């Protein structure tokens, strides 16, 4: 247990930071500040590809075990994402347990110390980890956090991250359409988007501009009002479907853009799509992602791994952290996702394995983890 001897931001008493030894991970730490009800985990998967980067997730986890499992899996996926995209960063992640209060005073105490606590935990890692936007942690929150730590991505606008991520998904999706359906555009194709937050909304824009037909769903039905703006802009009909049923729709492309663990083993037999390509992280069944991948291959569904499809936002973050490129350069690089995705799909076909297995090997080649596939990756 680590008790901060000089708490930089004058918390009412010391925050405990505990190192959790975990095989296969550079570091996993847990930070607790009891009076503020602050409870968070940060995982650094590796540092072999550069400093670790990953979003800060603020979520109502069922328990600490689930939060710790989630942060580790997301950090590992981020390493693969960075390496597949050719970015000199490694994978990290933060998971903060979200609290709900009946007592408003308790809420005020947490809010008072929330950002100092989070800043203290990130600073403890001394620059090995940089935090960014994620589920439940938006641009305004990230801006507040910068008062307490320098180790964050400082975006120029609230929408830049979602624009970059959506553009990457869009280009990867188009590559999948070319590979699987032999079409140069999504015009006339039916696409189901699950989750229409900032990334899902931007993806819908890109797809409608190209003439796709959309089905959308979101747990927060207030978000569905976005369709009015899109209908006005494009004069297209957008169909709304129940959030828990949209994966059953007969479509050309299914795009999970909400939380992970969406392609569950129990749902695969219900899928009626030809391609899966979305912005959500860790889309395959969390209990056995390899089996989920095998079943998708057996069902003749092309799954474009989320570590490949949703890496667009990481390009902009890498430019900020490594000070290597500006926003315009980032957008131009993200457009290369089309060729990179098509290349990986062709490598998978030539080697008679799945695109997910190709991406896995690319990541393992850097981290030194043994892999079972012997693939020539010279063309990447």
SVG drawing of the C-alpha trace seen along z (x, -y; Angstrom):
<svg xmlns="http://www.w3.org/2000/svg" viewBox="-37 -24 47 46">
<polyline fill="none" stroke="black" stroke-width="0.4" points="0.0,0.0 1.3,-3.4 0.4,-6.4 1.3,-9.7 3.7,-11.5 3.2,-14.9 -0.2,-15.0 0.2,-17.7 -3.3,-19.0 -4.0,-19.1 -6.5,-16.3 -8.2,-16.1 -6.1,-13.0 -3.7,-10.8 -4.8,-8.8 -3.8,-5.1 -2.2,-3.8 -1.6,-0.1 0.5,1.7 -1.2,4.8 1.3,7.4 -0.2,8.8 1.5,11.2 1.7,9.8 1.3,6.2 3.9,3.5 1.9,2.0 -1.6,2.1 -2.4,-0.4 -5.4,-1.1 -6.1,-4.5 -8.5,-5.0 -9.5,-8.1 -12.1,-6.9 -13.7,-10.1 -14.3,-11.2 -15.4,-7.7 -12.8,-7.8 -11.9,-4.4 -9.9,-3.9 -7.6,-1.5 -4.9,-2.3 -3.4,0.4 -0.2,0.1 0.0,3.1 3.6,2.5 6.1,-0.4 8.0,1.4 6.3,-0.7 6.6,-4.1 4.6,-5.7 1.2,-4.3 -1.9,-6.0 -5.6,-5.2 -8.9,-6.8 -10.3,-7.5 -13.5,-5.5 -16.0,-6.7 -18.5,-3.9 -20.8,-2.2 -19.0,1.2 -20.6,4.1 -17.6,4.5 -13.9,3.9 -13.0,7.2 -15.0,6.2 -13.4,2.8 -9.9,4.3 -10.6,6.9 -12.0,4.2 -9.0,1.8 -6.5,4.6 -8.3,5.9 -8.7,2.3 -5.1,1.5 -3.9,4.6 -6.3,3.8 -4.8,0.3 -1.3,1.7 -2.5,3.7 -4.3,0.7 -1.3,-1.5 1.0,1.0 -1.4,2.0 -1.8,-1.7 2.0,-2.3 1.9,-4.7 4.8,-4.9 2.6,-4.5 1.8,-1.6 -1.5,-0.7 -2.9,-2.0 -6.3,-2.7 -8.1,-4.2 -11.3,-2.8 -13.1,-4.9 -15.9,-3.5 -18.9,-5.8 -21.0,-6.4 -24.6,-7.3 -25.9,-9.3 -29.1,-9.9 -27.3,-12.3 -26.3,-15.5 -23.7,-16.4 -21.8,-13.2 -21.9,-14.0 -20.3,-17.4 -17.5,-15.9 -16.7,-13.5 -16.8,-16.2 -14.5,-18.5 -11.7,-15.9 -12.4,-14.0 -9.9,-15.8 -7.2,-16.1 -7.5,-12.4 -7.3,-11.4 -4.5,-13.8 -2.6,-12.4 -3.0,-8.8 -1.9,-9.7 1.1,-11.7 2.1,-8.7 3.0,-6.9 5.5,-9.7 4.7,-10.2 4.5,-6.5 0.7,-6.9 -1.3,-9.7 -5.1,-9.8 -7.7,-10.8 -11.4,-10.9 -13.6,-7.8 -17.0,-6.6 -18.3,-8.9 -15.3,-11.2 -15.8,-14.0 -13.9,-17.0 -15.1,-19.3 -13.9,-16.8 -10.5,-16.4 -10.0,-20.1 -10.6,-20.3 -8.2,-17.4 -5.4,-19.4 -5.2,-21.6 -3.9,-18.7 -1.7,-16.7 0.3,-17.4 -0.1,-13.8 -3.3,-14.2 -4.2,-14.8 -5.0,-18.5 -7.4,-18.6 -8.2,-21.9 -11.9,-21.3 -14.6,-19.0 -15.2,-17.1 -11.7,-16.5 -11.4,-13.0 -14.7,-11.7 -14.2,-13.2 -10.8,-11.3 -12.2,-8.1 -15.3,-8.1 -13.1,-8.9 -11.0,-5.9 -14.0,-3.6 -15.5,-5.0 -12.3,-4.2 -11.9,-0.8 -15.6,0.0 -15.2,-1.1 -12.2,1.2 -14.3,4.0 -17.0,3.2 -14.4,3.3 -13.0,6.6 -16.2,8.5 -18.8,7.0 -16.6,5.8 -18.1,2.3 -16.3,-1.0 -18.8,-2.8 -21.5,-2.3 -24.2,-3.8 -27.4,-1.9 -26.0,0.4 -27.9,0.9 -25.9,0.1 -27.0,0.6 -25.3,-1.7 -25.6,-0.7 -24.7,-3.7 -25.1,-7.2 -23.0,-9.3 -20.4,-11.6 -18.5,-8.9 -21.7,-7.2 -23.2,-10.5 -20.1,-11.5 -20.0,-8.0 -23.6,-8.4 -22.7,-11.7 -20.0,-10.1 -22.2,-7.2 -25.2,-9.3 -23.0,-11.5 -22.0,-8.4 -25.7,-7.3 -26.0,-4.5 -29.3,-3.6 -29.2,-3.7 -30.7,-1.9 -29.8,-3.4 -30.2,-2.5 -29.1,-3.9 -30.0,-3.2 -30.4,-6.9 -33.3,-7.6 -32.7,-11.4 -29.7,-10.9 -31.9,-9.6 -33.1,-13.2 -29.9,-13.6 -31.7,-12.0 -33.7,-15.2 -30.5,-17.1 -29.3,-14.4 -32.7,-14.1 -32.8,-17.8 -29.2,-17.7 -29.5,-14.6 -33.3,-14.0 -32.7,-10.3 -35.0,-8.1 -33.3,-6.8 -34.9,-3.9 -34.9,-3.5 -34.6,-0.1 -34.6,1.2 -31.1,1.1 -31.1,4.8 -32.5,5.9 -30.6,4.0 -28.0,6.7 -30.7,9.0 -31.5,6.7 -30.8,8.0 -28.2,5.4 -25.0,5.3 -22.9,3.8 -23.4,3.9 -21.5,1.2 -21.2,1.5 -20.4,-2.1 -21.5,-1.8 -19.8,0.3 -17.7,3.5 -18.7,7.1 -21.4,6.6 -20.7,9.6 -21.5,12.2 -21.5,15.9 -25.3,16.0 -25.8,13.3 -23.7,14.5 -26.3,16.9 -28.8,14.0 -26.6,11.8 -27.8,11.2 -25.0,9.0 -22.1,9.5 -19.6,7.2 -19.0,6.0 -17.0,2.7 -17.5,0.3 -16.0,-2.1 -16.6,-0.2 -13.6,1.3 -13.3,5.0 -16.4,5.9 -16.0,9.7 -17.4,11.7 -15.3,10.8 -15.5,14.4 -14.0,16.0 -13.1,13.6 -11.2,16.2 -14.2,18.5 -16.4,15.5 -14.0,14.8 -14.0,18.4 -17.8,18.4 -17.9,15.2 -15.5,16.8 -17.6,20.0 -20.7,17.8 -18.9,16.1 -19.1,12.7 -16.2,10.4 -15.2,8.9 -12.8,5.9 -11.1,5.9 -11.9,2.8 -8.1,2.5 -7.8,1.7 -11.1,-0.1 -11.2,-2.6 -7.6,-3.7 -8.3,-7.1 -8.6,-9.0 -5.2,-7.6 -3.5,-9.4 -4.5,-12.8 -3.6,-11.8 -0.2,-10.6 0.4,-13.8 -0.2,-15.7 1.8,-13.4 4.7,-12.9 4.5,-16.4 4.9,-15.0 1.9,-16.2 -0.8,-18.8 -4.6,-18.2 -4.5,-18.4 -1.7,-15.9 -3.6,-13.6 -6.7,-13.7 -4.6,-13.0 -3.0,-10.0 -6.3,-8.6 -7.4,-8.5 -4.7,-5.9 -6.8,-3.5 -8.5,-2.3 -5.3,-0.9 -4.0,0.4 -7.2,2.2 -7.4,3.7 -3.8,4.8 -4.5,6.6 -7.7,8.2 -5.7,9.5 -2.9,10.9 -5.6,12.7 -7.0,14.2 -3.6,15.3 -2.7,17.0 -6.2,18.5 -6.7,16.9 -8.9,14.1 -8.1,10.3 -8.3,10.4 -5.5,13.0 -3.3,10.9 -3.7,7.9 -2.9,10.0 0.3,11.1 1.3,7.6 0.9,6.6 2.8,9.7 5.7,9.1 6.5,5.9 5.7,7.1 7.6,10.4 4.6,12.5 4.7,15.9 2.2,16.4 1.0,19.4 0.9,17.8 3.8,17.3 2.8,14.6 4.9,12.4 4.2,8.8 6.7,7.0 4.0,5.2 2.7,3.4"/>
</svg>
